[in-house]
Amino acid sequence: MTGASGFIGSHLVEELVGRGYAVRCLIQRDSDREVLDRLDVDIVVGDILDSKAMEDTTANVSVVYHLAAIPNWQAGISNSEYHDTNVLGTRRLLEAACRNDVKRFLLTSSMEVVGPSLDGKPVNEATRAHPTNVYGMSKKESEMVVDEYHRCGRIDTVVVRLPTVYGPRNTLHLKRFFRTARSGYFPLVGDGKALMEFCYVGNAVHGLILATEKAKPGDVFFVSDETSYTLEQVIGTIGAELGVKVRFIRMPKAFAWALGWSIEALSKVFAFPPFILEGTGRPVFSRRSVEWMAESRSFCSVEKARATLGYRPPYSLREGTRETIRWFREARLL
């Protein structure tokens, strides 16, 4: 497995070890090993572009889970860095996997490959891909590489596209969602009924394992929670689990658009919090924020995974939120 020390990867390793699988993990030299050191796993230290590390990682294994990537759209990262890590790294790992006769290769991809819904309907596996940022474009290219190896008959491949994933060990949504909800107030654009994805990491891991076990070679799936949510539902649930009744401050779309433009401009001059999001370098609020808050654009259907894999997310929104808050509190972050 690549990306084993990351947020989703560490949860996946825990689940696989718990099921009795022998797991080999590729990690970078400066990776956080706290979770992996508690588990009985084989660790290879190296980079996704290191050919020897690729050989060592894929030797004598039956399944490769490929999670290593620049994981989202981040400011300050060049297009070439995205390509090298997300596309070239995938190709080098596939080459090593083929040489070592790996049976199945699973690429963890992203909803960003498809881009936002253009018709108000949830995107699905048949939706034409139209990524809107360099991250989505790089993940689309990595999917094309995986499909190339499948079509040549060199290896069985599966692609799982994930949306926004939250849970213990991930602080990306801590300030924007959890701490803001704790304040008792949350800004909304429009009527708050736009649909979005908010997938608990336990559900994502469940879907990844099902895909390796049951998918047909070459298949692609979206995996998320059982249903899409409104932002009002998500924040309301977080507030309820925190014991806070959240009051929503509703902004007209035109006002929010102007505010987003202003903060984008300020973030270019003051490239530090509170003007940018820690972990991504993106503006804390932008015109892109207005789009997904005001319209049903960033949501998907999991019907194919449900029908083909028998996918049933084991965690509800309330259960996932509760586990995440418990971890934040134990880590003294909330």
N, C-alpha and C positions, 0 to 999 in steps of 0.2 A: 504494500500500500504506500502510495505517495501522499504527502500532506497529512501524515498520521499524527503529528503533534498539533495540528490546527484545531479550530473549534469543532467542526463537523467530524473531522478525521479522528480526533481523540474519542469522541462518543462512539464512532463506528468501531474503533479498535476494542473499546470496552465491551461492546455488545458481541463482537465476534469471539473474543476470548471467553466471554461468559457462556457462549454456546459450544465451547470446546474446540474451536479452530486454532491451529497454529498460525501466527501472524508475524510477518516480517514488515518492518516499518522503515521507510526512507525518510530521514529528517536532515535538516541543515545543521551545521555545526553549532550555530547559536540558537537553535530551537529550544523552547521550553519543554523539558522532559519530565516535568513533575508527574503527570498522569501516566506516561509510558513506563516510568521507573517503578510504578506500583504494580505493573502487570508483567506476566511472563511472556515477553515478546522478544523477537530477534530484531536488533536495530542496525541499520546501515546508515552511516553518516556520509552525506554527499549532496550534490546539487542535481537538479532535474536535467541540466545540460552536461552532466558528467557521465560519459559513456560507461566507464567501469562501474560507477555506482548503479547505473541502470542494469548492467549485467548481474551484479551481485543481488540487486533487489528482486529480479525476476527469475533467478535460478531456482529450479525445483519447487515452483509454486504452480497452483492450478488456476488461480484467479488473481487478476490485478485490479485493484481499485485505484483509479487515478484521480486524486483530489488536489494535488499540488497545482497552484496557479496564483497569479495576481488576482485576488478574489472579487474585486469589484471595481467600479469606475472611480479612480483616484486622481486627484490633481497632482501634477509634478512628475508623473511617470510617462515616459515617451512611448510613442507607438511601437518603436522597435523593441522596447523592453517587454511590452505586452506580447508582441509576436514571438520573441525568443522564448519566453517562459511558457506561454499558453499554447502556442502552435508548434514551434520547433521542439520544445520539451516533450510534447505529446508524441510527435513523430519518433523521437529518439527512444522513448519508452516503448512504443509499439515495436520498433525494430528489435530491441532487446527481448521483448516478450515473444516475438516470433522465433528468434534464434533459440530461445529456451523452451519452446513448445508449450507456452502457456495456453490453457484451454479457453479462457474467457477474459475479456478486457472490458471493464466498465469505466466510462468517462462520466464524471460528475460535471454537468454543464449547467446552464442558467436560462431562466426566462428571458434574460436580456438578449439572447440569440434571436428570439422572435420579435422582440420589441413590443410596444404598446398595442392594445387592441385599437383597431381603426373603425370598428363598426358597433362598439358597445357590447359585443358578445365576448365570452371568455376565449382567450387564445387556446389552441390545442395543437396536436401533432401535425395537423393538416394546414395550419396557418402559415402563409408565406413569410419567410424570415426577412425582417427589415430592421436589423439592429440600429440603434440610434446613438451609440457611443463606442469608443475604441474597445472597451472591455467586451461588449456584446459582439463586436465584429471579430475580435480575436477568438472568442469562444465558438462563434460560427465556423471560423476557419479550422479550429481544432476538431469540431464535429465532422467537417468535410474530410479531414485526414483520417479520422476513425472509420468513416464510411468507405474511404478508398481501400483501406486494408481489409475491411469486411468483403467488399465487392470482388477483390482479388482472391478471396478464399484463403487468406493467410491466417486469419484468426477470427474467432467468434467475438463480436463486439455488441455492447449495449450502451445507450446514452440515456442518462437521467437528468432532466432539466429541473433545477430547484429554484424557487422564488426566494423572497426574504426569509431567512431562517433565524430563529431566536432560541435562547435557552441558556442554561448554565455555562459559564466560561466565555460568553460572548458579551462584551460591553458596548458594542456598536450602537445598540438601541437604548442604552441605560439612560442617557441624559434626555434624548429627544422624546422617548415614550414614558419610561418608568418614573424618572424624577419629575418630569413635567406633570404627569398624572398625580403624583404625590402632592404637588403644590395645590391641587384642588381646582386648577383651571387649565383648559387646553384650547388652543385656537383651531378652528375649523374653517375651511373654505367652502362656501356654498351651504347646501343642506346637510352635509355629512353623510350622505347615502351612497357615495361612490364606493365601489367594491375594490378590494385589494387582497393580497395574500400575506399571511403571517403564519409561517409554518414552524411548528415546534420541532426541535432537533431530533427528538425521539421518533417522530413520524417520518422525518427525512431518512434517518438511519434504517427504519423498518422498510421503507420503499426501496432503498439501495440494495439491501440484502435480498428482498423479494425479486428484484430485477435480475440479480446474478443467478438466482435459483430457477426462475420460471420464464424469463423472457426468451423470445426467439432471437437467433442471431441477427444482428443488424437493426434491432428494434430501438425505438425512441419513445420515452415516456416523460410526461410531466408528473411530478410528485409534490403534493402539498397537503394541507389539512383537508378534512372531509368536505369543507365548504369554504367559499370565499367570505370575507368579512367586510363590514364597513369600518372605517377608522373609528367611528363612534362606538361600535361594538368592542373593538380591541381596547381602546382607552377606558371605556366603561368597565370592562372586565378587569383590567389592571387596577383601576381605582377600587373596585369592589374587593379584590384580594388584598389591597393595601389598607382597606377600611376607610376609604376616602370617597365621598360623593363628588364626582368631577363635574364642574360647571363648564359648559362649552361656550367659547367666545366665537361667534360666527362672523366671518369677514366676507363682504361681497367680493366676487371674483376679481373685479376691476381694481379694487383697493389692494387685494392680495398680490395681484400681478405687479402693480407698481412697487409694492413693498419688496417682492422678490427681486425685481430689477435693481432696486436700491441696495439691497444686501449683497447681491452679486458684485455690484460696483465697489462697495466698501470692502468686500473680501479680497479684492485684488490689491487694495492698498494696505489693508490690515489683515495679513494672512496668518491669523492666529485666533483662538477662541476669544470671545464668543461669536466671532464672525464666520468661522469655519468649523466644520465637524471634525473632531479628533478622530484619527484613524482613516480618514478619506481625503482631507484637505479641501473638500467641497464646501460651498456656502451653506450655512446653517439653514437658510431658507432661500428658495430660488423660484424662477418661473417654472422650472421642472417640478418643484414641490407642489405648486399650484395645480398643475395638470393632473397629477395622480390623486390629489386630495379632492378635486372638484369633479372629476369625471371617472367613470369606470374604465380604466385603461390598463392597469397593471394587475390583471387577474387571469386565472387559467382554469381549465377543466382537467380533472383527474379521472375522468370516466374511462379512458383507455386502460389506465393502471388498475382501476377497480374491476373492469370486465376481464382483462387479460391475466392479471397477476393475482387477483383476489385481494387487492390492496384495501385494507381498512385501517385508517390511522388509529393507533392505540391510545392517543392522548387527545382530550378535548382542549379547547382554548383555555378554559378555566384551569384544567390540570396542568397544562404547560406553563401558564402564567404563574401558577402557585409554585411550581418547582423552580422557575427562574427567579422569582422574588426570594424564595428561601436561600438560593445560592448567593444572590446579591447581598443579602443580609449577613450570611455567614462570612462572606468576603469583605464585610464592612464597607460596602459600596452604596448601600441604600439605607 
